[in-house]
Amino acid sequence: MKNNNTSNHFTAEQGILPMFPSEILNVDDPVLMYDRFMEEIDLKKYLRYIPTRGAGRPRYNPVNMLKTIIYGFAEEGYCSFRKLEDNCRVNIRYMYLMNYEAPSYRTFCHFVKGFLKYSLKDIFYSITKELCGKLNVDLQHIYIDGSKFEANANKYSWVWKKSAEKSRYKLFCQDYQPF
């Protein structure tokens, strides 16, 4: 008697990930609005000092890297480079910003420390200026919340009044020029 012991080790399912991430995202998705907003700002002028490479793998798009880093920090508050790497692999919003490329955490770190080191303040000012122009924000008045509680308050977290006043004085003595 012949033993017919065959089994099929496969599945008939096929991947259905769409070709373009924008097909999944809604029209009012925050990342689409963020991307349109960042396209209006000339980010290339802050990235013009990136040298061209002759050999090896082509560089990731620096504008996409910058948009992804800023979006990660805006969404998370503080975002580690390893978290950014993971988001670029699994999160459809980050895939959209990076065009399905997933840089490593070292690439993000090298990009920030090497190319954005001296231009971060200028990038912040240009984004703030564009936001203030779009939202009609008046920069002539500054409002300070006078509440006495903290987000992470406990009996060991307190601030000296004179220290806070000195820090505020140093902040206002910097080169701050409203737009």
N, C-alpha and C positions, 0 to 999 in steps of 0.2 A: 504494500500500500504506500502510495506516494504522499508525503506530507507537504502540503502547499502552504508554507509559512511566509507569506509576503505581506508587507504593510507599506503604506504610503506615508512617507515622512515629509509632507509639504502641506502648505495651506494655499487655498485658491484666492486668498485675499491679496489685494494689491494696495500699495500706498495711495492715499488720496490727498496728500499735501498739495495745496494749490501752487501754481507757477508763480503767482505774484501775491505777496502778503496783503496788498491793498484790496484784494478781492474778499478777504475775510474781515478786514477792519471796517467798522461803520464809518459813514461820512463824517459824523460828529465825534469821532474818536480823538482823544487828546493828542496822540502822537501825530496824527495827520495835521491838526492845527499847529502843533509845535513845529513840524517840518516846514509847513508853509511860512510860518513866522521866521524861522531861521534862514530860509532861502532869501528873504528880503534883506537880511543883513549880509554885508560883504565879509564873509569869514576868511576868504582867501588872502586878504591883506595881512592877516595875523599869522598866516601859515606860509608866507613866501620864502622864509629862510630855511625851509626843509630841503636838504641837498638831494639831488637826483642820484639814483643808484645805477651803476653800470652793470653789475652782475648779480645773480641771485634772484630770489623771489621778488616780484614787483610789490611796491608798498601798498598798504591799504589806503583807501581814499582818505586823506587827512581831514577833509570837511566832514565826512561821515563819522570818522573817529571822534572829532570834536563834538558833533551833535549828539552822538551816543553817550559820551562822557557827561555832558551837561544834562542830558535827559535822565541819566541814571542818578546823578546827584540830586536833581530836582524831584524825582519821584521817590527816592528812598530817604532823602535827607543827607545821609552819609552812605556812600556805596563803595565797597571795596572793589579792587580791580578783579579779584576772583569772582565776585558776584556779577560784575559786568560781563566777564567771559561766559559765565554760566547763562546769564540772560540772553546773550547773543546766540547761544546754542539752542535754547528752548523757548524763549519768549517771542511771540510773533511780532510784537512792537519793536523790539530791538533788532529782529531780523529785517524788518522793514527799513529801519534807519541804516543798517549796515549792508543792505543788499545781499542778504544771505551769507555774508562772510562772518566768521567768528574768530577774531583775533584772540591771542592768548593774553593772560593777565600781564605777562612781561611786556608784551607789545603795548598795552595800554599804559603801563608804568613808564616805559621808555619814551612814549609819545608825550606824556604829561611832563616828565622831568627834563626831557631833552628839548622839546620844541615849544612847549607852552609856559615855560618857567618865567619868562619875562613879559609875556603878553596877556596873562590872565586878567590883570587889572583893566587893561584896555578892552578886552573882550567883555568883561562885566559892565564897563561903562557904556559900550555900544549897545548891548542888550537892554540895559536899563533905559538908555535914551530912547530906543525904539519902542519899548513898552510904555514909557511915559507919553510919547507922542501918540500912540494908538489909544491909550486909555484916558488921555487928557488929565494926567496927574499933575497937581500943583506942587512943585518942589520948594516953594517959598516958605511953606509952613511945615514944621515937623511936630508930630504928635507923639507924646510918650505916654504909654500906659502906666498909671500910677498904682497898679495892684501890687499887693504885698506877698503874693504867693508865687511859687516857682513850679515848673513842670515836674522836676525831680526833687521835690523838697524832702528834707529830713533834718534831724536835729544837728547834723554835722555839716550841712551845706548852708553857709551864710557868707555874706560879703560885707566887708568894712565899707562904711559910707564914704570915707575919704578916698579909699582905693577906687571906688566906682566913679567918684567925681574926677579924680586924676586921670583915669582911663578915658572918660568922656572928653575931658579937656584935650588930651593928646589926640583923640580921634578928630576933634573939630579943628585942631591946628594943622592937620595934614592938608595936602593940596586937594581940597574938595571944591570943585567948581560945578554948580548946578548947570544943567543944560539950558 
